[in-house]
Amino acid sequence: KNLPNVKVLRAANVNAYEIVNHDRLLLAKDAIPVLEERLG
């Protein structure tokens, strides 16, 4: 919340645009299977 230029999203709410529109991603380990399921 207090970091400039940081966007925090739940894995269940992420779309492909959010991923490709950022230079860096920081993911929780348990978010990876959720993203794989959502995004193929």
CHARMM internal coordinates of N, CA and C (Angstrom, degrees):
IC EDIT
DIST 1 N 1 CA 1.4497
DIST 1 CA 1 C 1.5185
ANGL 1 N 1 CA 1 C 112.13
DIST 1 C 2 N 1.3022
ANGL 1 CA 1 C 2 N 116.65
DIHE 1 N 1 CA 1 C 2 N -41.96
DIST 2 N 2 CA 1.4590
ANGL 1 C 2 N 2 CA 120.07
DIHE 1 CA 1 C 2 N 2 CA -173.52
DIST 2 CA 2 C 1.5210
ANGL 2 N 2 CA 2 C 113.87
DIHE 1 C 2 N 2 CA 2 C -94.55
DIST 2 C 3 N 1.3046
ANGL 2 CA 2 C 3 N 117.96
DIHE 2 N 2 CA 2 C 3 N 4.78
DIST 3 N 3 CA 1.4561
ANGL 2 C 3 N 3 CA 120.56
DIHE 2 CA 2 C 3 N 3 CA 179.97
DIST 3 CA 3 C 1.5209
ANGL 3 N 3 CA 3 C 109.81
DIHE 2 C 3 N 3 CA 3 C -97.26
DIST 3 C 4 N 1.3287
ANGL 3 CA 3 C 4 N 117.23
DIHE 3 N 3 CA 3 C 4 N 128.64
DIST 4 N 4 CA 1.4657
ANGL 3 C 4 N 4 CA 118.88
DIHE 3 CA 3 C 4 N 4 CA 179.46
DIST 4 CA 4 C 1.5251
ANGL 4 N 4 CA 4 C 111.09
DIHE 3 C 4 N 4 CA 4 C -66.93
DIST 4 C 5 N 1.3036
ANGL 4 CA 4 C 5 N 116.45
DIHE 4 N 4 CA 4 C 5 N 144.44
DIST 5 N 5 CA 1.4675
ANGL 4 C 5 N 5 CA 123.50
DIHE 4 CA 4 C 5 N 5 CA 176.96
DIST 5 CA 5 C 1.5233
ANGL 5 N 5 CA 5 C 113.95
DIHE 4 C 5 N 5 CA 5 C 63.34
DIST 5 C 6 N 1.3220
ANGL 5 CA 5 C 6 N 117.51
DIHE 5 N 5 CA 5 C 6 N 22.65
DIST 6 N 6 CA 1.4585
ANGL 5 C 6 N 6 CA 121.61
DIHE 5 CA 5 C 6 N 6 CA 177.59
DIST 6 CA 6 C 1.5180
ANGL 6 N 6 CA 6 C 108.27
DIHE 5 C 6 N 6 CA 6 C -111.52
DIST 6 C 7 N 1.3113
ANGL 6 CA 6 C 7 N 115.32
DIHE 6 N 6 CA 6 C 7 N 132.54
DIST 7 N 7 CA 1.4591
ANGL 6 C 7 N 7 CA 121.18
DIHE 6 CA 6 C 7 N 7 CA 178.19
DIST 7 CA 7 C 1.5205
ANGL 7 N 7 CA 7 C 107.66
DIHE 6 C 7 N 7 CA 7 C -121.27
DIST 7 C 8 N 1.3071
ANGL 7 CA 7 C 8 N 117.08
DIHE 7 N 7 CA 7 C 8 N 126.07
DIST 8 N 8 CA 1.4576
ANGL 7 C 8 N 8 CA 122.43
DIHE 7 CA 7 C 8 N 8 CA -178.82
DIST 8 CA 8 C 1.5197
ANGL 8 N 8 CA 8 C 108.42
DIHE 7 C 8 N 8 CA 8 C -109.37
DIST 8 C 9 N 1.3348
ANGL 8 CA 8 C 9 N 115.10
DIHE 8 N 8 CA 8 C 9 N 125.81
DIST 9 N 9 CA 1.4628
ANGL 8 C 9 N 9 CA 120.91
DIHE 8 CA 8 C 9 N 9 CA -179.98
DIST 9 CA 9 C 1.5175
ANGL 9 N 9 CA 9 C 109.90
DIHE 8 C 9 N 9 CA 9 C -133.61
DIST 9 C 10 N 1.3100
ANGL 9 CA 9 C 10 N 116.19
DIHE 9 N 9 CA 9 C 10 N 151.85
DIST 10 N 10 CA 1.4627
ANGL 9 C 10 N 10 CA 121.20
DIHE 9 CA 9 C 10 N 10 CA 171.91
DIST 10 CA 10 C 1.5279
ANGL 10 N 10 CA 10 C 107.74
DIHE 9 C 10 N 10 CA 10 C -78.84
DIST 10 C 11 N 1.3196
ANGL 10 CA 10 C 11 N 116.66
DIHE 10 N 10 CA 10 C 11 N 144.57
DIST 11 N 11 CA 1.4670
ANGL 10 C 11 N 11 CA 120.91
DIHE 10 CA 10 C 11 N 11 CA -178.82
DIST 11 CA 11 C 1.5230
ANGL 11 N 11 CA 11 C 111.13
DIHE 10 C 11 N 11 CA 11 C -57.43
DIST 11 C 12 N 1.3118
ANGL 11 CA 11 C 12 N 117.01
DIHE 11 N 11 CA 11 C 12 N -33.47
DIST 12 N 12 CA 1.4645
ANGL 11 C 12 N 12 CA 120.88
DIHE 11 CA 11 C 12 N 12 CA -178.97
DIST 12 CA 12 C 1.5276
ANGL 12 N 12 CA 12 C 112.42
DIHE 11 C 12 N 12 CA 12 C -68.67
DIST 12 C 13 N 1.3361
ANGL 12 CA 12 C 13 N 117.42
DIHE 12 N 12 CA 12 C 13 N -16.11
DIST 13 N 13 CA 1.4649
ANGL 12 C 13 N 13 CA 121.21
DIHE 12 CA 12 C 13 N 13 CA -177.61
DIST 13 CA 13 C 1.5226
ANGL 13 N 13 CA 13 C 113.84
DIHE 12 C 13 N 13 CA 13 C -108.28
DIST 13 C 14 N 1.3249
ANGL 13 CA 13 C 14 N 117.42
DIHE 13 N 13 CA 13 C 14 N 1.25
DIST 14 N 14 CA 1.4689
ANGL 13 C 14 N 14 CA 121.12
DIHE 13 CA 13 C 14 N 14 CA -176.85
DIST 14 CA 14 C 1.5254
ANGL 14 N 14 CA 14 C 109.96
DIHE 13 C 14 N 14 CA 14 C -81.86
DIST 14 C 15 N 1.3265
ANGL 14 CA 14 C 15 N 115.44
DIHE 14 N 14 CA 14 C 15 N 142.27
DIST 15 N 15 CA 1.4622
ANGL 14 C 15 N 15 CA 120.13
DIHE 14 CA 14 C 15 N 15 CA 173.89
DIST 15 CA 15 C 1.5265
ANGL 15 N 15 CA 15 C 108.49
DIHE 14 C 15 N 15 CA 15 C -122.42
DIST 15 C 16 N 1.3074
ANGL 15 CA 15 C 16 N 116.90
DIHE 15 N 15 CA 15 C 16 N 172.27
DIST 16 N 16 CA 1.4659
ANGL 15 C 16 N 16 CA 121.61
DIHE 15 CA 15 C 16 N 16 CA -176.49
DIST 16 CA 16 C 1.5236
ANGL 16 N 16 CA 16 C 111.40
DIHE 15 C 16 N 16 CA 16 C -60.21
DIST 16 C 17 N 1.3238
ANGL 16 CA 16 C 17 N 117.70
DIHE 16 N 16 CA 16 C 17 N -37.81
DIST 17 N 17 CA 1.4676
ANGL 16 C 17 N 17 CA 121.07
DIHE 16 CA 16 C 17 N 17 CA 179.41
DIST 17 CA 17 C 1.5245
ANGL 17 N 17 CA 17 C 110.95
DIHE 16 C 17 N 17 CA 17 C -58.98
DIST 17 C 18 N 1.3226
ANGL 17 CA 17 C 18 N 117.34
DIHE 17 N 17 CA 17 C 18 N -43.43
DIST 18 N 18 CA 1.4650
ANGL 17 C 18 N 18 CA 120.72
DIHE 17 CA 17 C 18 N 18 CA -179.78
DIST 18 CA 18 C 1.5294
ANGL 18 N 18 CA 18 C 110.82
DIHE 17 C 18 N 18 CA 18 C -60.38
DIST 18 C 19 N 1.3157
ANGL 18 CA 18 C 19 N 117.19
DIHE 18 N 18 CA 18 C 19 N -35.51
DIST 19 N 19 CA 1.4608
ANGL 18 C 19 N 19 CA 120.64
DIHE 18 CA 18 C 19 N 19 CA -178.28
DIST 19 CA 19 C 1.5226
ANGL 19 N 19 CA 19 C 111.51
DIHE 18 C 19 N 19 CA 19 C -74.56
DIST 19 C 20 N 1.3158
ANGL 19 CA 19 C 20 N 117.88
DIHE 19 N 19 CA 19 C 20 N -48.73
DIST 20 N 20 CA 1.4684
ANGL 19 C 20 N 20 CA 119.82
DIHE 19 CA 19 C 20 N 20 CA -175.64
DIST 20 CA 20 C 1.5214
ANGL 20 N 20 CA 20 C 112.69
DIHE 19 C 20 N 20 CA 20 C -77.39
DIST 20 C 21 N 1.3148
ANGL 20 CA 20 C 21 N 118.12
DIHE 20 N 20 CA 20 C 21 N -14.78
DIST 21 N 21 CA 1.4604
ANGL 20 C 21 N 21 CA 121.39
DIHE 20 CA 20 C 21 N 21 CA -177.87
DIST 21 CA 21 C 1.5292
ANGL 21 N 21 CA 21 C 112.75
DIHE 20 C 21 N 21 CA 21 C -87.79
DIST 21 C 22 N 1.3256
ANGL 21 CA 21 C 22 N 118.43
DIHE 21 N 21 CA 21 C 22 N 4.33
DIST 22 N 22 CA 1.4602
ANGL 21 C 22 N 22 CA 121.50
DIHE 21 CA 21 C 22 N 22 CA -179.23
DIST 22 CA 22 C 1.5235
ANGL 22 N 22 CA 22 C 110.32
DIHE 21 C 22 N 22 CA 22 C -124.32
DIST 22 C 23 N 1.3231
ANGL 22 CA 22 C 23 N 115.64
DIHE 22 N 22 CA 22 C 23 N 147.57
DIST 23 N 23 CA 1.4627
ANGL 22 C 23 N 23 CA 121.09
DIHE 22 CA 22 C 23 N 23 CA 179.59
DIST 23 CA 23 C 1.5266
ANGL 23 N 23 CA 23 C 112.16
DIHE 22 C 23 N 23 CA 23 C -75.04
DIST 23 C 24 N 1.3285
ANGL 23 CA 23 C 24 N 116.57
DIHE 23 N 23 CA 23 C 24 N -32.51
DIST 24 N 24 CA 1.4647
ANGL 23 C 24 N 24 CA 121.14
DIHE 23 CA 23 C 24 N 24 CA -176.47
DIST 24 CA 24 C 1.5230
ANGL 24 N 24 CA 24 C 110.20
DIHE 23 C 24 N 24 CA 24 C -135.69
DIST 24 C 25 N 1.3283
ANGL 24 CA 24 C 25 N 114.38
DIHE 24 N 24 CA 24 C 25 N 148.20
DIST 25 N 25 CA 1.4611
ANGL 24 C 25 N 25 CA 121.27
DIHE 24 CA 24 C 25 N 25 CA 175.44
DIST 25 CA 25 C 1.5204
ANGL 25 N 25 CA 25 C 108.63
DIHE 24 C 25 N 25 CA 25 C -128.66
DIST 25 C 26 N 1.2963
ANGL 25 CA 25 C 26 N 115.90
DIHE 25 N 25 CA 25 C 26 N 140.61
DIST 26 N 26 CA 1.4561
ANGL 25 C 26 N 26 CA 122.09
DIHE 25 CA 25 C 26 N 26 CA 172.24
DIST 26 CA 26 C 1.5196
ANGL 26 N 26 CA 26 C 106.15
DIHE 25 C 26 N 26 CA 26 C -121.85
DIST 26 C 27 N 1.3250
ANGL 26 CA 26 C 27 N 115.53
DIHE 26 N 26 CA 26 C 27 N 116.63
DIST 27 N 27 CA 1.4617
ANGL 26 C 27 N 27 CA 120.54
DIHE 26 CA 26 C 27 N 27 CA -174.60
DIST 27 CA 27 C 1.5185
ANGL 27 N 27 CA 27 C 110.85
DIHE 26 C 27 N 27 CA 27 C -117.54
DIST 27 C 28 N 1.3074
ANGL 27 CA 27 C 28 N 115.79
DIHE 27 N 27 CA 27 C 28 N 142.09
DIST 28 N 28 CA 1.4586
ANGL 27 C 28 N 28 CA 120.31
DIHE 27 CA 27 C 28 N 28 CA 168.21
DIST 28 CA 28 C 1.5251
ANGL 28 N 28 CA 28 C 107.23
DIHE 27 C 28 N 28 CA 28 C -74.25
DIST 28 C 29 N 1.3006
ANGL 28 CA 28 C 29 N 116.66
DIHE 28 N 28 CA 28 C 29 N 146.92
DIST 29 N 29 CA 1.4614
ANGL 28 C 29 N 29 CA 121.08
DIHE 28 CA 28 C 29 N 29 CA -177.26
DIST 29 CA 29 C 1.5286
ANGL 29 N 29 CA 29 C 111.86
DIHE 28 C 29 N 29 CA 29 C -56.55
DIST 29 C 30 N 1.3178
ANGL 29 CA 29 C 30 N 117.17
DIHE 29 N 29 CA 29 C 30 N -39.26
DIST 30 N 30 CA 1.4652
ANGL 29 C 30 N 30 CA 120.01
DIHE 29 CA 29 C 30 N 30 CA -178.56
DIST 30 CA 30 C 1.5236
ANGL 30 N 30 CA 30 C 113.08
DIHE 29 C 30 N 30 CA 30 C -76.86
DIST 30 C 31 N 1.3297
ANGL 30 CA 30 C 31 N 118.11
DIHE 30 N 30 CA 30 C 31 N -7.02
DIST 31 N 31 CA 1.4669
ANGL 30 C 31 N 31 CA 121.02
DIHE 30 CA 30 C 31 N 31 CA 176.70
DIST 31 CA 31 C 1.5284
ANGL 31 N 31 CA 31 C 111.72
DIHE 30 C 31 N 31 CA 31 C -80.21
DIST 31 C 32 N 1.3093
ANGL 31 CA 31 C 32 N 117.50
DIHE 31 N 31 CA 31 C 32 N -23.77
DIST 32 N 32 CA 1.4642
ANGL 31 C 32 N 32 CA 120.95
DIHE 31 CA 31 C 32 N 32 CA -175.04
DIST 32 CA 32 C 1.5299
ANGL 32 N 32 CA 32 C 112.55
DIHE 31 C 32 N 32 CA 32 C -61.38
DIST 32 C 33 N 1.3360
ANGL 32 CA 32 C 33 N 120.20
DIHE 32 N 32 CA 32 C 33 N -49.36
DIST 33 N 33 CA 1.4735
ANGL 32 C 33 N 33 CA 118.45
DIHE 32 CA 32 C 33 N 33 CA 177.91
DIST 33 CA 33 C 1.5255
ANGL 33 N 33 CA 33 C 112.77
DIHE 32 C 33 N 33 CA 33 C -62.76
DIST 33 C 34 N 1.3151
ANGL 33 CA 33 C 34 N 117.34
DIHE 33 N 33 CA 33 C 34 N -33.23
DIST 34 N 34 CA 1.4681
ANGL 33 C 34 N 34 CA 120.57
DIHE 33 CA 33 C 34 N 34 CA 178.16
DIST 34 CA 34 C 1.5209
ANGL 34 N 34 CA 34 C 109.75
DIHE 33 C 34 N 34 CA 34 C -64.68
DIST 34 C 35 N 1.3263
ANGL 34 CA 34 C 35 N 117.04
DIHE 34 N 34 CA 34 C 35 N -44.86
DIST 35 N 35 CA 1.4675
ANGL 34 C 35 N 35 CA 120.78
DIHE 34 CA 34 C 35 N 35 CA 179.00
DIST 35 CA 35 C 1.5239
ANGL 35 N 35 CA 35 C 111.26
DIHE 34 C 35 N 35 CA 35 C -66.24
DIST 35 C 36 N 1.3224
ANGL 35 CA 35 C 36 N 117.42
DIHE 35 N 35 CA 35 C 36 N -40.15
DIST 36 N 36 CA 1.4651
ANGL 35 C 36 N 36 CA 120.16
DIHE 35 CA 35 C 36 N 36 CA 177.82
DIST 36 CA 36 C 1.5248
ANGL 36 N 36 CA 36 C 110.86
DIHE 35 C 36 N 36 CA 36 C -60.27
DIST 36 C 37 N 1.3061
ANGL 36 CA 36 C 37 N 116.74
DIHE 36 N 36 CA 36 C 37 N -40.86
DIST 37 N 37 CA 1.4623
ANGL 36 C 37 N 37 CA 120.71
DIHE 36 CA 36 C 37 N 37 CA 179.45
DIST 37 CA 37 C 1.5295
ANGL 37 N 37 CA 37 C 111.07
DIHE 36 C 37 N 37 CA 37 C -67.87
DIST 37 C 38 N 1.3203
ANGL 37 CA 37 C 38 N 116.80
DIHE 37 N 37 CA 37 C 38 N -43.92
DIST 38 N 38 CA 1.4636
ANGL 37 C 38 N 38 CA 121.11
DIHE 37 CA 37 C 38 N 38 CA -177.92
DIST 38 CA 38 C 1.5209
ANGL 38 N 38 CA 38 C 112.94
DIHE 37 C 38 N 38 CA 38 C -69.86
DIST 38 C 39 N 1.3255
ANGL 38 CA 38 C 39 N 116.22
DIHE 38 N 38 CA 38 C 39 N -40.34
DIST 39 N 39 CA 1.4624
ANGL 38 C 39 N 39 CA 120.12
DIHE 38 CA 38 C 39 N 39 CA -170.67
DIST 39 CA 39 C 1.5235
ANGL 39 N 39 CA 39 C 113.49
DIHE 38 C 39 N 39 CA 39 C -103.93
DIST 39 C 40 N 1.3114
ANGL 39 CA 39 C 40 N 116.92
DIHE 39 N 39 CA 39 C 40 N -7.83
DIST 40 N 40 CA 1.4639
ANGL 39 C 40 N 40 CA 120.30
DIHE 39 CA 39 C 40 N 40 CA 177.48
DIST 40 CA 40 C 1.4510
ANGL 40 N 40 CA 40 C 111.31
DIHE 39 C 40 N 40 CA 40 C 78.57
END
COOR INIT
IC SEED 1 N 1 CA 1 C
IC BUILD
